[in-house]
Amino acid sequence: MRCNFRRKTLPAGMIAALFLVSTARAQVTPAQGYEPVDDTPLVKLGGTIFADYTYQDKPQVTDSNKNSIHQNSFNVARAYINVTGNISHLLAYRITPDI
């Protein structure tokens, strides 16, 4: 006489184990002195301007009214706008268009 005891109890035992595993939950308590990571989204706006002021002492030039003047100018060679920020503590971004 053969015994089929093993075939019936193995699947039933596995199903019972799955139900027990799914209902067991652990509580995670933060360690003392631990502060959780700040995941607040952040956007920063900044910029860089490369500019100069030029004054020409010699030679003098003549303006439209026939006056003798020293040529001067304010020049903007390049400018950047920087948009930086964090989506989370794991993901950051930076956008820098050249103007």
N, CA, C and O of each residue as an XYZ file, in Angstrom:
396
protein
N       0.827     -1.163      0.000
C       0.000      0.000      0.000
C       0.883      1.242      0.000
O       1.818      1.356      0.792
N       0.574      2.156     -0.888
C       1.347      3.395     -1.009
C       0.666      4.503     -0.233
O      -0.557      4.546     -0.103
N       1.492      5.393      0.275
C       0.951      6.519      1.045
C       1.129      7.803      0.239
O       2.249      8.120     -0.161
N       0.052      8.550     -0.008
C       0.094      9.820     -0.728
C       0.110     10.999      0.241
O      -0.295     12.106     -0.113
N       0.563     10.765      1.418
C       0.592     11.794      2.458
C       1.486     12.976      2.055
O       1.137     14.131      2.298
N       2.607     12.691      1.455
C       3.577     13.733      1.111
C       3.051     14.654      0.013
O       3.294     15.858      0.081
N       2.363     14.161     -0.963
C       1.866     14.950     -2.073
C       0.808     15.954     -1.631
O       0.743     17.046     -2.196
N       0.001     15.636     -0.672
C      -1.072     16.518     -0.242
C      -0.596     17.580      0.736
O      -1.105     18.700      0.712
N       0.350     17.265      1.583
C       0.764     18.216      2.608
C       1.781     19.232      2.096
O       1.862     20.331      2.646
N       2.542     18.913      1.087
C       3.542     19.852      0.578
C       2.892     21.098     -0.027
O       3.290     22.203      0.342
N       1.908     20.986     -0.941
C       1.275     22.207     -1.449
C       0.518     22.964     -0.364
O       0.535     24.195     -0.363
N      -0.126     22.291      0.531
C      -0.866     22.969      1.600
C       0.095     23.714      2.517
O      -0.201     24.821      2.967
N       1.231     23.111      2.789
C       2.228     23.770      3.635
C       2.818     25.003      2.967
O       3.084     26.001      3.638
N       3.028     24.948      1.649
C       3.561     26.097      0.929
C       2.559     27.248      0.911
O       2.948     28.404      1.072
N       1.306     26.955      0.722
C       0.270     28.002      0.711
C       0.162     28.643      2.095
O       0.037     29.863      2.206
N       0.210     27.839      3.134
C       0.154     28.378      4.495
C       1.368     29.251      4.773
O       1.244     30.298      5.408
N       2.530     28.836      4.309
C       3.750     29.639      4.521
C       3.655     30.969      3.790
O       4.101     31.986      4.321
N       3.085     30.993      2.582
C       2.925     32.243      1.846
C       2.002     33.214      2.575
O       2.272     34.415      2.618
N       0.921     32.705      3.145
C       0.016     33.582      3.895
C       0.686     34.129      5.146
O       0.479     35.289      5.501
N       1.475     33.322      5.808
C       2.158     33.789      7.010
C       3.216     34.827      6.683
O       3.384     35.791      7.430
N       3.939     34.648      5.569
C       4.981     35.601      5.173
C       4.367     36.923      4.762
O       4.910     37.979      5.087
N       3.252     36.891      4.058
C       2.660     38.135      3.584
C       2.044     38.946      4.717
O       1.943     40.168      4.598
N       1.632     38.314      5.806
C       1.019     39.063      6.889
C       2.034     39.545      7.913
O       1.708     40.406      8.731
N       3.231     39.028      7.895
C       4.251     39.459      8.851
C       4.899     40.732      8.333
O       5.479     40.737      7.248
N       4.804     41.810      9.101
C       5.394     43.088      8.699
C       6.237     43.605      9.853
O       5.863     43.510     11.022
N       7.373     44.149      9.490
C       8.261     44.700     10.513
C       8.080     46.212     10.562
O       7.815     46.853      9.545
N       8.225     46.761     11.742
C       8.189     48.205     11.902
C       9.618     48.710     11.938
O      10.458     48.197     12.677
N       9.882     49.731     11.122
C      11.216     50.325     11.087
C      11.162     51.608     11.888
O      10.421     52.532     11.551
N      11.932     51.661     12.928
C      12.007     52.878     13.728
C      13.358     53.522     13.468
O      14.373     52.826     13.458
N      13.400     54.828     13.257
C      14.674     55.494     12.990
C      15.576     55.449     14.219
O      15.116     55.483     15.360
N      16.856     55.373     13.947
C      17.827     55.358     15.032
C      17.831     56.710     15.736
O      17.467     57.729     15.149
N      18.234     56.708     16.962
C      18.260     57.944     17.736
C      19.321     58.871     17.153
O      20.453     58.453     16.914
N      18.952     60.126     16.926
C      19.869     61.104     16.353
C      19.867     61.110     14.837
O      20.573     61.917     14.233
N      19.099     60.243     14.205
C      19.025     60.170     12.753
C      17.926     61.102     12.260
O      16.803     61.081     12.763
N      18.266     61.917     11.270
C      17.276     62.785     10.650
C      17.016     62.267      9.238
O      17.965     62.022      8.493
N      15.768     62.098      8.862
C      15.481     61.586      7.516
C      15.921     62.590      6.448
O      16.010     63.791      6.704
N      16.194     62.076      5.254
C      16.646     62.894      4.137
C      15.507     63.786      3.666
O      14.365     63.341      3.554
N      15.827     65.048      3.392
C      14.826     66.002      2.919
C      14.620     65.798      1.419
O      15.545     66.010      0.634
N      13.436     65.395      1.021
C      13.119     65.156     -0.387
C      12.260     66.270     -0.978
O      11.520     66.031     -1.931
N      12.343     67.461     -0.440
C      11.576     68.578     -0.958
C      12.165     69.016     -2.301
O      13.366     69.278     -2.375
N      11.358     69.105     -3.364
C      11.883     69.583     -4.648
C      12.395     71.017     -4.518
O      11.825     71.825     -3.784
N      13.471     71.321     -5.236
C      14.137     72.615     -5.104
C      14.503     73.137     -6.477
O      14.979     72.375     -7.319
N      14.288     74.441     -6.724
C      14.677     75.095     -7.969
C      15.462     76.347     -7.611
O      15.009     77.153     -6.797
N      16.644     76.518     -8.216
C      17.458     77.711     -8.007
C      17.705     78.374     -9.353
O      17.947     77.701    -10.355
N      17.643     79.692     -9.365
C      17.879     80.462    -10.579
C      19.075     81.370    -10.346
O      19.120     82.094     -9.352
N      20.032     81.338    -11.244
C      21.227     82.170    -11.128
C      21.725     82.549    -12.503
O      21.110     82.222    -13.518
N      22.838     83.238    -12.520
C      23.383     83.646    -13.808
C      24.810     84.125    -13.695
O      25.306     84.420    -12.608
N      25.464     84.197    -14.851
C      26.825     84.702    -14.954
C      26.881     85.630    -16.159
O      26.405     85.289    -17.241
N      27.465     86.801    -15.963
C      27.602     87.770    -17.047
C      29.075     88.113    -17.201
O      29.745     88.465    -16.230
N      29.576     88.009    -18.432
C      30.932     88.423    -18.754
C      30.830     89.761    -19.480
O      30.524     89.809    -20.671
N      31.088     90.835    -18.757
C      30.935     92.185    -19.309
C      32.189     92.999    -19.009
O      32.960     92.677    -18.105
N      32.375     94.067    -19.794
C      33.500     94.970    -19.536
C      33.152     96.376    -19.996
O      32.250     96.582    -20.808
N      33.887     97.331    -19.458
C      33.776     98.727    -19.853
C      35.113     99.120    -20.456
O      36.157     98.918    -19.838
N      35.089     99.682    -21.661
C      36.312    100.061    -22.374
C      36.321    101.574    -22.571
O      35.347    102.170    -23.031
N      37.442    102.165    -22.212
C      37.651    103.606    -22.409
C      38.925    103.777    -23.223
O      39.979    103.274    -22.834
N      38.840    104.483    -24.353
C      39.985    104.680    -25.230
C      40.513    106.099    -25.032
O      39.844    107.081    -25.355
N      41.735    106.180    -24.492
C      42.346    107.482    -24.216
C      42.862    108.127    -25.505
O      42.606    109.306    -25.754
N      43.572    107.373    -26.308
C      44.125    107.886    -27.568
C      43.883    106.871    -28.651
O      43.954    105.681    -28.345
N      43.619    107.204    -29.823
C      43.344    108.530    -30.380
C      41.904    108.944    -30.080
O      41.024    108.104    -29.891
N      41.694    110.226    -30.042
C      40.336    110.739    -29.877
C      39.605    110.643    -31.204
O      40.209    110.728    -32.274
N      38.290    110.464    -31.116
C      37.472    110.375    -32.324
C      36.506    111.542    -32.371
O      36.319    112.250    -31.382
N      35.895    111.735    -33.529
C      34.959    112.842    -33.712
C      33.546    112.274    -33.758
O      33.266    111.332    -34.500
N      32.647    112.866    -32.944
C      31.266    112.393    -32.942
C      30.467    113.062    -34.045
O      31.042    113.774    -34.869
N      29.147    112.853    -34.085
C      28.310    113.384    -35.159
C      28.176    114.904    -35.112
O      27.826    115.518    -36.120
N      28.447    115.522    -33.965
C      28.399    116.986    -33.835
C      29.761    117.622    -34.071
O      29.952    118.802    -33.776
N      30.701    116.861    -34.593
C      32.066    117.310    -34.876
C      32.845    117.666    -33.616
O      33.753    118.495    -33.664
N      32.495    117.041    -32.476
C      33.240    117.235    -31.227
C      34.273    116.125    -31.096
O      34.026    114.991    -31.505
N      35.417    116.447    -30.533
C      36.467    115.468    -30.294
C      36.199    114.784    -28.945
O      36.144    115.452    -27.912
N      36.033    113.453    -28.955
C      35.689    112.718    -27.729
C      36.600    111.502    -27.577
O      37.259    111.079    -28.527
N      36.625    110.952    -26.367
C      37.276    109.671    -26.110
C      36.220    108.587    -26.296
O      35.137    108.647    -25.713
N      36.550    107.611    -27.107
C      35.586    106.545    -27.369
C      35.488    105.629    -26.143
O      36.505    105.248    -25.564
N      34.256    105.281    -25.753
C      34.040    104.346    -24.643
C      32.838    103.470    -24.949
O      31.966    103.824    -25.742
N      32.819    102.322    -24.298
C      31.702    101.406    -24.551
C      31.577    100.419    -23.400
O      32.549    100.103    -22.714
N      30.358     99.946    -23.212
C      30.061     98.890    -22.259
C      29.703     97.663    -23.091
O      28.760     97.704    -23.882
N      30.452     96.563    -22.918
C      30.280     95.371    -23.748
C      29.841     94.183    -22.895
O      30.368     93.953    -21.806
N      28.882     93.445    -23.404
C      28.496     92.166    -22.806
C      28.967     91.088    -23.779
O      28.405     90.916    -24.861
N      30.017     90.363    -23.367
C      30.584     89.359    -24.255
C      29.756     88.080    -24.241
O      29.525     87.480    -25.291
N      29.313     87.660    -23.071
C      28.560     86.410    -22.954
C      27.756     86.448    -21.656
O      28.176     87.060    -20.674
N      26.607     85.795    -21.660
C      25.777     85.704    -20.460
C      25.164     84.310    -20.374
O      24.782     83.722    -21.386
N      25.079     83.799    -19.164
C      24.477     82.488    -18.907
C      23.365     82.639    -17.883
O      23.467     83.437    -16.951
N      22.309     81.870    -18.064
C      21.282     81.720    -17.041
C      21.406     80.286    -16.540
O      21.405     79.352    -17.343
N      21.512     80.098    -15.240
C      21.633     78.766    -14.649
C      20.344     78.433    -13.898
O      19.931     79.162    -12.996
N      19.721     77.330    -14.282
C      18.565     76.805    -13.565
C      19.005     75.456    -13.012
O      19.225     74.510    -13.768
N      19.134     75.370    -11.689
C      19.559     74.128    -11.047
C      18.527     73.731    -10.004
O      17.728     74.555     -9.560
N      18.552     72.477     -9.624
C      17.617     72.036     -8.598
C      17.700     70.553     -8.344
O      18.488     69.831     -8.956
N      16.861     70.119     -7.419
C      16.765     68.714     -7.034
C      15.317     68.280     -7.154
O      14.402     68.990     -6.738
N      15.126     67.102     -7.729
C      13.805     66.492     -7.741
C      13.646     65.654     -6.473
O      12.572     65.620     -5.872
N      14.714     64.985     -6.078
C      14.782     64.247     -4.817
C      16.246     64.255     -4.381
O      17.090     64.862     -5.041
N      16.545     63.582     -3.272
C      17.941     63.567     -2.830
C      18.803     62.689     -3.734
O      20.027     62.687     -3.601
N      18.192     61.951     -4.643
C      18.932     61.101     -5.569
C      19.030     61.680     -6.978
O      19.885     61.246     -7.750
N      18.183     62.647     -7.339
C      18.116     63.145     -8.700
C      18.191     64.666     -8.717
O      17.347     65.348     -8.136
N      19.212     65.189     -9.390
C      19.415     66.636     -9.522
C      19.498     66.998    -11.003
O      19.723     66.131    -11.848
N      19.315     68.291    -11.315
C      19.392     68.733    -12.706
C      20.044     70.096    -12.772
O      20.112     70.824    -11.782
N      20.532     70.435    -13.987
C      21.119     71.745    -14.264
C      20.861     72.071    -15.724
O      21.159     71.272    -16.612
N      20.302     73.254    -15.966
C      20.041     73.737    -17.326
C      20.758     75.063    -17.453
O      20.536     75.968    -16.649
N      21.634     75.194    -18.474
C      22.421     76.410    -18.664
C      22.327     76.862    -20.119
O      23.150     76.446    -20.936
N      21.359     77.692    -20.465
C      21.331     78.230    -21.835
C      22.331     79.376    -21.982
O      22.546     80.147    -21.047
N      22.930     79.478    -23.146
C      23.895     80.534    -23.462
C      23.141     81.642    -24.185
O      22.520     81.402    -25.221
N      23.194     82.853    -23.640
C      22.479     83.976    -24.242
C      23.450     84.813    -25.040
O      23.056     85.816    -25.635
